């Protein structure tokens, strides 16, 4: 199983584990509000004053707590698995472990529903069309014309295998109402750029692909995969 608590997250959670149990319980309540309506800056400022620390420290601890809840929900951890994962946190007591587990298990359905709702509008890549446009010659334009690359991205809110779609299109039967309704989920995005910017975009994407293969990124992504 992938590591649940990452190093930076453990550092921020360590701040909460140094506080009384009542403070940890209060932060668990803040975390639920954070998931539902975002950060409450006034409450974070008040909490920072009470704990004699900075706003950034309080916010980072809150976000680490939210990440713990979300990752635990995605992995559907049992109590034993959760306990083994949080034992790596320095200074955690049995009472604090119980508080965190009750926090996770009591809000698991809520977080799961929120994540499912947030993924409904997620767009998946289907296809790409592109063409190169440029003026071959012109008496009025003395300088060299820069060609333009025009692209059309085909996106969809449903993740469908391209092979299944090709088989469906090659079917001799007419499209059903259900198949016609699927086209409603599709979206086309038009974009254009010049060769210099296109080259830069390619470099950024290639760098991101290389970064995705590193151990650091894999350790981060694995806990977030449901």
C-alpha positions in Angstrom: 0.0 0.0 0.0 1.3 3.5 -0.8 2.3 5.8 1.9 -0.6 7.7 3.3 1.1 10.6 5.1 3.9 12.4 3.2 6.8 14.1 4.8 5.6 17.7 4.4 2.1 16.7 5.5 3.5 14.9 8.6 5.3 18.1 9.5 2.1 20.2 9.5 0.1 17.4 11.3 2.9 17.4 13.9 1.8 20.9 14.9 -1.7 19.7 15.8 -0.3 16.6 17.6 1.5 19.0 19.9 -1.7 20.7 21.0 -4.3 19.4 23.5 -6.9 16.9 22.2 -9.6 19.5 22.3 -7.7 21.6 19.7 -7.3 18.5 17.4 -11.1 17.9 17.7 -11.8 21.5 16.8 -9.5 21.4 13.8 -11.4 18.3 12.6 -14.6 20.4 12.6 -12.8 23.1 10.7 -11.7 20.5 8.1 -15.3 19.5 7.4 -16.2 23.2 6.9 -13.2 23.5 4.6 -14.4 20.7 2.4 -17.9 22.1 2.2 -17.2 25.8 1.7 -13.5 26.4 1.5 -11.1 28.1 3.9 -12.6 30.3 6.7 -10.0 33.0 7.0 -11.5 34.6 10.1 -11.6 31.3 12.1 -8.0 30.6 11.0 -6.9 34.0 12.2 -8.6 33.6 15.5 -7.1 30.1 16.0 -3.6 31.4 15.1 -3.9 34.0 17.9 -5.2 31.5 20.4 -2.3 29.1 19.6 0.3 31.9 19.4 1.3 31.0 15.9 0.9 32.3 12.3 -2.0 32.1 10.0 0.0 30.1 7.5 0.8 27.5 10.1 -2.8 27.1 11.0 -3.9 26.9 7.4 -1.2 24.4 6.5 -2.2 22.2 9.4 -5.8 22.4 8.3 -5.0 21.5 4.7 -2.9 18.5 5.9 -5.8 17.3 7.9 -8.1 17.6 4.9 -5.6 15.7 2.7 -5.5 12.9 5.4 -9.3 12.6 5.2 -9.5 12.6 1.4 -6.7 10.1 0.9 -8.1 7.8 3.6 -11.4 7.9 1.9 -10.0 7.2 -1.6 -8.1 4.2 -0.3 -11.0 3.0 1.8 -8.7 2.1 4.7 -9.7 -0.2 7.5 -9.1 0.9 11.1 -6.0 -1.3 11.3 -4.6 0.0 8.0 -5.2 3.6 9.1 -3.5 3.0 12.5 -0.5 1.5 10.8 -0.2 4.5 8.5 -0.5 7.2 11.1 1.9 5.5 13.5 4.7 7.1 11.5 3.6 10.5 12.8 6.0 11.6 15.5 4.5 12.0 19.0 1.0 10.7 18.1 -0.8 9.2 21.1 -3.4 6.5 21.1 -6.1 9.1 22.0 -5.1 11.2 19.0 -5.1 8.2 16.7 -8.7 7.4 17.9 -9.8 11.1 17.3 -8.4 11.0 13.7 -10.0 7.7 12.9 -13.4 8.8 14.2 -12.9 12.0 12.1 -12.2 9.9 9.0 -14.8 7.2 9.4 -17.6 9.6 10.4 -17.2 11.8 7.2 -16.2 9.1 4.7 -19.6 9.0 3.0 -19.7 12.8 2.8 -16.2 13.1 1.2 -17.0 10.2 -1.2 -20.2 11.9 -2.4 -18.3 15.3 -2.8 -15.5 13.6 -4.8 -18.0 11.8 -7.1 -19.9 15.0 -7.7 -16.7 17.0 -8.5 -15.7 14.3 -11.1 -18.9 14.5 -13.1 -17.7 17.5 -15.2 -14.2 16.2 -15.6 -13.1 16.3 -19.3 -11.2 13.5 -21.0 -9.1 13.8 -24.1 -10.6 12.1 -27.2 -8.9 13.4 -30.3 -7.0 16.2 -31.8 -7.3 17.9 -35.2 -4.8 20.5 -36.4 -3.8 22.4 -39.5 -1.1 24.8 -40.5 -2.1 28.2 -42.0 0.1 30.8 -43.5 0.3 33.3 -46.4 2.5 32.1 -49.2 3.3 35.4 -50.7 2.0 39.0 -50.6 3.3 42.3 -52.2 1.9 44.3 -49.3 3.7 42.3 -46.7 7.5 42.7 -47.0 8.4 40.8 -43.8 8.2 37.0 -43.6 4.8 35.8 -42.5 4.7 33.6 -39.3 2.6 30.5 -39.8 -0.2 29.7 -37.4 -1.1 26.3 -36.1 -4.8 25.8 -35.4 -6.0 23.0 -33.2 -9.3 21.5 -32.3 -9.4 19.4 -29.1 -12.2 16.9 -28.8 -13.0 16.3 -25.2 -15.7 14.3 -23.4 -17.0 14.0 -19.8 -17.2 10.2 -20.3 -14.0 8.2 -20.5 -14.7 5.8 -23.4 -12.3 3.5 -25.2 -11.4 4.8 -28.6 -11.6 1.2 -30.0 -15.2 0.8 -28.7 -16.1 4.1 -30.3 -14.6 3.1 -33.7 -16.5 -0.2 -33.6 -19.7 1.7 -32.9 -19.1 4.1 -35.8 -18.4 1.3 -38.2 -21.6 -0.5 -37.3 -24.1 -0.5 -40.2 -27.1 0.1 -37.9 -28.4 3.6 -37.3 -27.5 5.5 -34.2 -29.9 4.9 -31.3 -31.3 7.7 -29.0 -28.9 6.6 -26.3 -25.9 7.0 -28.7 -27.1 10.4 -29.8 -27.4 11.5 -26.1 -23.8 10.6 -25.6 -22.7 13.4 -28.0 -24.1 15.9 -25.5 -21.3 15.0 -23.2 -18.7 16.0 -25.8 -17.0 19.4 -26.1 -14.8 20.9 -28.7 -12.1 23.5 -27.9 -10.4 25.6 -30.6 -7.0 27.1 -30.1 -4.2 28.6 -32.2 -0.6 29.3 -31.6 2.6 30.1 -33.4 5.6 27.7 -33.9 7.6 29.3 -31.1 4.9 28.9 -28.5 4.1 25.4 -29.8 7.7 24.3 -29.3 7.5 25.7 -25.8 4.3 23.8 -25.0 5.9 20.6 -26.3 8.9 21.1 -24.0 6.7 21.7 -21.0 4.6 18.6 -21.7 7.7 16.5 -22.2 9.2 17.8 -19.0 5.9 17.0 -17.2 6.0 13.4 -18.6 9.5 12.9 -17.3 8.6 14.3 -13.9 5.6 12.0 -13.8 8.0 9.0 -13.9 10.0 10.1 -10.9 9.5 8.3 -7.5 8.5 11.6 -5.8 5.5 12.0 -8.1 4.5 8.3 -8.0 4.5 8.4 -4.2 2.2 11.4 -4.3 -0.2 10.1 -6.9 -0.7 6.5 -5.5 -2.6 7.6 -2.4 -5.0 9.7 -4.4 -6.0 6.9 -6.8 -9.3 5.3 -5.8 
